[in-house]
Amino acid sequence: MNTLKLGWIGLGKMGTPIVKNLLKAGYAVEVYNRTAGKDAEVVDAGARTAESMEQLMTQCDVVFTMVSDDAAVKSVFEGQGGLLTHGHSGKLIIDMSTVSPDTSRYLAALCQSKGMRFLEAPVSGSVKPAQDGTLIILAAGPRDAYETAKPLFDVIGKLSLHLGESGAGSYAKLAMNYYVALVLQGVAEAVLFAEANGVKADDMLTIMNEGAFASAAVKGKTPSILSQAFPPAFALKLMAKDLRLMKDAHLQSPMFAPVHSSYQDAVKAGLGEEDVMAIVKFLRTKND
């Protein structure tokens, strides 16, 4: 059993498999989730449930947070009964949420004012890499905090990078998700263009998946495109949220405005809870 005691807040589609991997690696993990019952799967795997975030901070050496957006993470840190309600000098908090660089820097300053260490560590990868322990961790913050966290990151992912001062990890995550948004919309547009001109979708996807620009991500999305069923590995609404963060961070490029608009409009069309690849469903409807 590893002696470092871990706390975890946020047991969504990503948090649950990550906690299970930490448990498998021999770490004691205590969890807290604001929604009752969401901890059942990790408790069955060996985690303990904390009654409050204050209890989590008191009993754990390192506390992870992985929640949906900026407002949620700020509430966890400084809301009523939040992580920073009382002083816990020397503790390390690692935020793995995808939030704005400004929010990461704000949280880092708050922790420093309380004598605590803070790392931002958003991840590249969705549910399957989280299950397999093959995420890429985009860490930023004090180097000594990163060195403390690295053995934990080695369990969670296949690679972790220390990218510099607070904010750098968030910028890297937003840049990566911009790339993903571009690629998936590009795949959707290419398939729809081919279909409109007499080329079957499965033939076009075969060409893509066997060509020089083939990728595991596109191969993984191919069954969804062909079946037009989009169970969420990474919900479209989350990509739309990340694109809004990119806009707030002043991303300026020729392709940004139309891609941003496509995903926002897809959410408005009711596709937010479906997988991000449902952008093809939205564009097909728009083209009809």
Secondary structure by P-SEA (a helix, b strand, c coil): cccbbbbbccccccaaaaaaaaaaaccbbbbbbcccccaaaaaaabbbbbccaaaaaacccbbbbbcccaaaaaaaccccccccccccccbbbbbcccccaaaaaaaaaaaaaacbbbbbbbbcccaaaaaaccccccccccaaaaaaaaaaaaaaccccccccccaaaaaaaaaaaaaaaaaaaaaaaaaaaaaaacccaaaaaaaaaacccccaaaaaaaaaaaaccccccccaaaaaaaaaaaaaacccccccaaaaaaaaaaaaaccccccccaaaaaaaaaac
